[in-house]
Amino acid sequence: MTSIKDVADAAGVSTATVSRILTDKLHVRPEVRERVLAAVKDLDYRPNRVARSLRVQKSNTIGLIVSDIQNSFFTSVSRAVEDLAYERDLSVILCNTDENPDKEAMYLNLMRDENVAGVIVSPTVQTADSFGQVAKLGIPMVVIDRRVRGAEVDSVLIDNVESAYKIVEHLIVDGHRRIAALFGVGSSTGRERREGYARALKEHDLRPMPELTGYVAAREEEGYKATAKLLDLPEPPDALFTSNGLLSIGAYRALRDAKVAIPDQVALASFDDSTWAPLVQPAVTVIEQPTYDIGQMATELLLKRLDEPDRPTCEIMLKGKLIIRQSCGLHK
């Protein structure tokens, strides 16, 4: 592997001169700079980025830790983080925890050991409620998707209460009264969306029915099984609201397999405008989350934190957009 000494020998300069040129330091004659850069190109030299970051005490790598990369929400967020990082000449290490706190701890320790500049993290359910231990790692962080407890950190979140309220109110206006709902178990996101659901029912003189609501793991198969149970009730729901895209896929499959007509027998509405939602018949009414904006704003917040380590923490709250399609009934 080509070393910095090889470059120095080829250009006829010292290794210190090569280092100054590669770190954009001034006071190097133009002809020397050109000779060194030509040697770098000819020898296909790649600087040791880790060693360099340790020397200058500033890494050009950031971490992104998500709880479920299969969720299209995180796919879009990841794209935004990578796009902006590339523009700023940063690299991104992407890690997926599968909602496993042990994996999350391993990846956080990896980030610390790799001396990353900072981390954008969607915490697991367990760590979100006790984030103080994570914050003690001393890595600049921005939290996305879930509100955390026990630490003051920058965050980019969705107004889950208002978004859930809007989509459930739409179901009510479309004439539905037995509105079932499935929420992600254990997370602040699920709790907040449950709050919006309950508020919409209350304001329209409806009451939540315990048999029609449930907290389940945010997985497609869990959405399928929970929906099948709802359909087996003596009096099934006339509408179903799912609080994320993976649950909605499972719910749609269960309705289809049971040969339930959407929306004539059961209406369907969900969070997350997954790629399939507008393509099926009938197309599914959703809350579209500004996922790209979340990733972009989280990256900008992290870079700002690196520039201003002592500034007050910031919470950015974004709005979801109700996209009305045919799966709820009246709006054809």
C-alpha positions as CSV (number, residue, x, y, z in Angstrom):
1,M,0.0,0.0,0.0
2,T,1.3,3.4,-0.9
3,S,2.5,5.5,2.0
4,I,3.1,9.2,2.5
5,K,6.8,8.5,2.4
6,D,6.4,7.1,-1.1
7,V,4.7,10.3,-2.2
8,A,7.4,12.4,-0.6
9,D,10.1,10.4,-2.3
10,A,8.4,10.7,-5.7
11,A,7.9,14.4,-5.4
12,G,11.3,15.1,-3.9
13,V,10.0,16.7,-0.7
14,S,9.7,15.9,2.9
15,T,6.7,14.0,4.4
16,A,5.9,17.1,6.4
17,T,5.5,19.1,3.1
18,V,3.2,16.4,1.7
19,S,1.1,16.5,4.9
20,R,0.8,20.3,4.7
21,I,-0.4,20.2,1.1
22,L,-3.0,17.4,1.8
23,T,-4.4,19.3,4.7
24,D,-4.6,22.5,2.7
25,K,-2.1,24.4,4.7
26,L,-0.6,27.6,3.2
27,H,3.0,28.6,2.6
28,V,3.8,26.0,0.0
29,R,5.2,27.1,-3.3
30,P,2.7,26.5,-6.2
31,E,5.2,24.4,-8.2
32,V,5.9,22.2,-5.1
33,R,2.1,21.8,-4.6
34,E,1.6,20.7,-8.2
35,R,4.5,18.2,-8.0
36,V,3.1,16.6,-4.8
37,L,-0.5,16.4,-6.1
38,A,0.8,14.8,-9.3
39,A,2.6,12.2,-7.2
40,V,-0.5,11.6,-5.2
41,K,-2.5,10.9,-8.4
42,D,0.2,8.8,-10.0
43,L,0.6,6.6,-7.0
44,D,-3.1,6.5,-6.2
45,Y,-2.3,7.5,-2.6
46,R,-5.1,7.5,0.0
47,P,-4.4,9.3,3.3
48,N,-5.0,7.3,6.5
49,R,-8.2,9.1,7.5
50,V,-8.3,7.7,11.1
51,A,-4.8,8.7,11.8
52,R,-5.4,12.1,10.3
53,S,-8.5,12.7,12.4
54,L,-6.6,11.8,15.6
55,R,-3.9,14.2,14.8
56,V,-6.2,17.2,14.1
57,Q,-8.7,16.1,16.7
58,K,-11.5,16.4,14.2
59,S,-13.1,13.4,12.3
60,N,-14.6,13.7,8.9
61,T,-17.0,10.8,9.6
62,I,-20.4,10.9,11.3
63,G,-22.6,8.0,12.5
64,L,-26.2,7.2,11.7
65,I,-27.9,4.6,14.0
66,V,-31.4,3.6,13.1
67,S,-33.8,1.2,14.8
68,D,-35.1,-0.6,11.6
69,I,-33.6,-0.1,8.2
70,Q,-36.4,-2.2,6.6
71,N,-38.8,0.6,7.5
72,S,-39.0,3.0,4.5
73,F,-39.0,5.9,7.0
74,F,-35.4,5.2,7.8
75,T,-34.4,4.5,4.2
76,S,-35.4,8.0,3.2
77,V,-33.9,9.6,6.3
78,S,-30.6,7.7,5.6
79,R,-30.6,9.0,2.0
80,A,-30.9,12.6,3.2
81,V,-28.1,12.2,5.8
82,E,-25.8,10.7,3.2
83,D,-26.6,13.4,0.6
84,L,-25.8,16.3,2.9
85,A,-22.8,14.6,4.3
86,Y,-21.4,14.1,0.8
87,E,-21.9,17.8,0.1
88,R,-19.9,18.6,3.2
89,D,-17.1,16.1,2.4
90,L,-18.1,13.8,5.2
91,S,-18.5,10.0,5.3
92,V,-21.3,8.2,7.0
93,I,-21.2,5.0,9.0
94,L,-24.8,3.4,9.0
95,C,-25.8,1.0,11.7
96,N,-29.1,-0.9,12.2
97,T,-30.1,-2.0,15.7
98,D,-33.3,-4.0,15.0
99,E,-34.6,-2.4,18.2
100,N,-32.0,-4.4,20.2
101,P,-30.4,-2.3,22.9
102,D,-27.3,-4.5,23.0
103,K,-26.7,-3.9,19.4
104,E,-27.3,-0.2,19.9
105,A,-24.7,-0.1,22.8
106,M,-22.2,-2.0,20.6
107,Y,-22.6,0.5,17.8
108,L,-22.4,3.5,20.1
109,N,-19.2,2.2,21.5
110,L,-17.9,1.6,18.0
111,M,-18.7,5.3,17.1
112,R,-16.8,6.4,20.2
113,D,-13.8,4.1,19.4
114,E,-13.7,5.3,15.8
115,N,-13.6,8.9,17.0
116,V,-16.6,10.0,14.8
117,A,-17.4,13.7,14.8
118,G,-21.0,13.0,16.0
119,V,-24.0,10.7,15.7
120,I,-27.6,10.9,14.5
121,V,-29.6,8.2,16.3
122,S,-33.1,6.8,16.4
123,P,-33.0,5.2,19.9
124,T,-34.4,1.8,20.7
125,V,-37.5,1.8,22.9
126,Q,-35.4,0.9,26.0
127,T,-32.8,3.6,25.7
128,A,-35.2,6.4,24.7
129,D,-36.7,6.3,28.2
130,S,-33.3,6.4,29.8
131,F,-31.1,8.3,27.4
132,G,-28.9,9.9,30.1
133,Q,-26.6,6.8,30.0
134,V,-26.2,7.2,26.2
135,A,-25.4,10.9,26.6
136,K,-22.6,10.1,29.0
137,L,-20.5,8.7,26.1
138,G,-19.7,12.3,25.3
139,I,-20.4,12.1,21.6
140,P,-22.3,15.0,20.0
141,M,-25.7,13.6,19.1
142,V,-28.9,14.4,17.4
143,V,-32.0,12.3,18.1
144,I,-34.6,11.6,15.5
145,D,-38.1,9.9,15.5
146,R,-38.5,9.4,19.3
147,R,-38.5,11.8,22.2
148,V,-35.9,10.8,24.8
149,R,-35.9,11.2,28.6
150,G,-33.0,11.9,30.9
151,A,-30.8,14.0,28.7
152,E,-30.8,17.4,26.9
153,V,-30.0,16.7,23.3
154,D,-30.8,18.2,19.9
155,S,-33.7,16.4,18.2
156,V,-35.8,16.4,15.1
157,L,-39.3,15.0,15.6
158,I,-42.8,14.7,14.0
159,D,-45.9,16.2,15.6
160,N,-47.3,12.7,16.1
161,V,-50.3,13.8,18.2
162,E,-51.6,16.3,15.6
163,S,-50.9,14.0,12.6
164,A,-52.7,11.1,14.2
165,Y,-55.6,13.4,15.1
166,K,-55.9,14.6,11.4
167,I,-56.0,11.1,9.9
168,V,-58.5,9.7,12.5
169,E,-60.7,12.7,12.1
170,H,-60.7,12.1,8.4
171,L,-62.0,8.6,9.0
172,I,-64.7,10.0,11.3
173,V,-65.8,12.6,8.7
174,D,-66.0,9.8,6.2
175,G,-68.7,8.1,8.4
176,H,-66.7,5.5,10.3
177,R,-67.5,4.9,13.9
178,R,-65.8,1.6,15.0
179,I,-62.3,2.8,14.3
180,A,-59.6,0.3,15.3
181,A,-56.0,1.3,15.8
182,L,-52.6,-0.4,16.0
183,F,-49.7,1.4,17.6
184,G,-46.0,0.5,18.0
185,V,-45.4,-1.0,21.4
186,G,-43.4,0.8,24.0
187,S,-42.2,3.9,22.1
188,S,-43.0,7.5,22.6
189,T,-44.1,7.6,19.0
190,G,-46.8,5.0,19.6
191,R,-47.9,6.7,22.8
192,E,-48.2,10.1,21.0
193,R,-50.1,8.7,18.1
194,R,-52.5,6.9,20.5
195,E,-53.1,10.3,22.1
196,G,-54.0,11.9,18.8
197,Y,-56.3,9.0,18.0
198,A,-58.1,9.3,21.4
199,R,-58.4,13.1,21.0
200,A,-60.1,12.8,17.6
201,L,-62.6,10.3,19.0
202,K,-63.4,12.4,22.0
203,E,-63.9,15.6,20.1
204,H,-66.4,13.8,17.9
205,D,-68.3,12.2,20.9
206,L,-66.9,8.7,20.3
207,R,-65.1,6.7,22.9
208,P,-62.1,4.4,22.5
209,M,-63.0,0.7,22.6
210,P,-60.4,-1.4,24.3
211,E,-61.0,-4.4,22.0
212,L,-60.3,-2.2,19.0
213,T,-56.9,-0.8,20.0
214,G,-53.6,-2.5,20.6
215,Y,-49.9,-2.0,21.0
216,V,-47.8,-4.4,18.9
217,A,-44.2,-4.7,17.6
218,A,-43.8,-2.5,14.5
219,R,-43.4,-5.5,12.1
220,E,-45.4,-6.6,9.1
221,E,-46.3,-10.0,10.5
222,E,-47.5,-8.4,13.8
223,G,-49.7,-6.1,11.8
224,Y,-51.1,-9.1,9.9
225,K,-51.9,-11.1,13.1
226,A,-53.4,-8.1,15.0
227,T,-55.7,-7.3,12.0
228,A,-56.8,-10.9,11.7
229,K,-57.8,-10.8,15.4
230,L,-59.8,-7.6,14.9
231,L,-61.6,-9.2,11.9
232,D,-62.6,-12.2,14.1
233,L,-64.4,-10.0,16.7
234,P,-68.2,-10.5,17.0
235,E,-68.5,-6.9,15.8
236,P,-65.4,-6.1,13.6
237,P,-64.2,-2.5,13.1
238,D,-65.4,-0.5,10.1
239,A,-62.1,1.2,9.9
240,L,-58.5,0.6,10.8
241,F,-55.7,3.1,11.5
242,T,-52.1,1.8,11.6
243,S,-49.4,3.9,13.1
244,N,-46.5,3.0,10.8
245,G,-45.8,1.6,7.3
246,L,-44.8,-1.9,8.2
247,L,-48.0,-2.4,10.3
248,S,-50.0,-1.1,7.3
249,I,-48.5,-3.7,5.0
250,G,-49.5,-6.5,7.4
251,A,-53.0,-5.0,7.8
252,Y,-53.5,-4.7,4.1
253,R,-52.5,-8.3,3.5
254,A,-54.8,-9.6,6.3
255,L,-57.7,-7.7,4.8
256,R,-57.0,-9.0,1.4
257,D,-56.6,-12.6,2.5
258,A,-59.9,-12.4,4.4
259,K,-61.5,-11.0,1.3
260,V,-62.6,-7.9,3.1
261,A,-63.6,-5.1,0.7
262,I,-61.7,-1.8,1.3
263,P,-63.3,0.6,2.1
264,D,-66.8,-0.8,1.8
265,Q,-66.4,-3.2,4.8
266,V,-63.3,-1.8,6.5
267,A,-61.5,1.4,5.7
268,L,-57.7,1.6,6.0
269,A,-55.5,4.6,6.9
270,S,-51.9,4.7,8.0
271,F,-48.8,6.6,8.8
272,D,-46.0,6.6,6.2
273,D,-46.5,7.0,2.4
274,S,-44.7,3.8,1.4
275,T,-44.1,3.2,-2.3
276,W,-46.8,0.6,-2.5
277,A,-49.6,2.7,-0.8
278,P,-50.6,4.8,-3.9
279,L,-50.2,1.7,-6.3
280,V,-52.7,-0.8,-4.7
281,Q,-56.4,-0.6,-5.4
282,P,-57.9,1.2,-3.6
283,A,-54.9,3.4,-2.9
284,V,-54.3,4.0,0.8
285,T,-54.9,7.2,2.7
286,V,-51.7,8.1,4.7
287,I,-49.9,10.6,6.8
288,E,-46.8,11.5,4.8
289,Q,-43.9,12.2,7.0
290,P,-41.2,14.6,5.8
291,T,-38.6,11.9,6.1
292,Y,-36.0,13.6,3.8
293,D,-36.3,16.8,5.7
294,I,-35.8,15.0,9.0
295,G,-32.5,13.5,7.8
296,Q,-31.4,16.8,6.3
297,M,-32.3,18.9,9.4
298,A,-30.7,16.4,11.7
299,T,-27.5,16.5,9.8
300,E,-27.5,20.3,9.8
301,L,-28.2,20.3,13.6
302,L,-25.3,18.0,14.1
303,L,-22.9,20.1,12.1
304,K,-24.1,23.2,14.0
305,R,-23.4,21.4,17.3
306,L,-19.9,20.6,16.1
307,D,-19.3,24.3,15.3
308,E,-21.0,25.5,18.5
309,P,-20.5,22.9,21.2
310,D,-21.9,25.0,24.0
311,R,-25.1,26.3,22.4
312,P,-28.5,25.5,24.0
313,T,-30.1,22.3,22.7
314,C,-32.8,22.6,20.0
315,E,-35.9,20.6,19.2
316,I,-37.3,20.8,15.7
317,M,-41.0,19.7,15.3
318,L,-42.2,19.0,11.8
319,K,-45.7,18.4,10.5
320,G,-47.1,15.4,8.8
321,K,-49.2,15.8,5.6
322,L,-52.6,14.1,5.2
323,I,-52.8,12.5,1.7
324,I,-56.4,11.5,1.0
325,R,-56.9,8.5,-1.3
326,Q,-59.7,6.0,-1.9
327,S,-59.2,3.6,1.0
328,C,-61.4,5.5,3.5
329,G,-64.6,5.7,1.6
330,L,-66.2,9.0,0.6
331,H,-63.3,10.7,-1.1
332,K,-63.1,8.7,-4.4
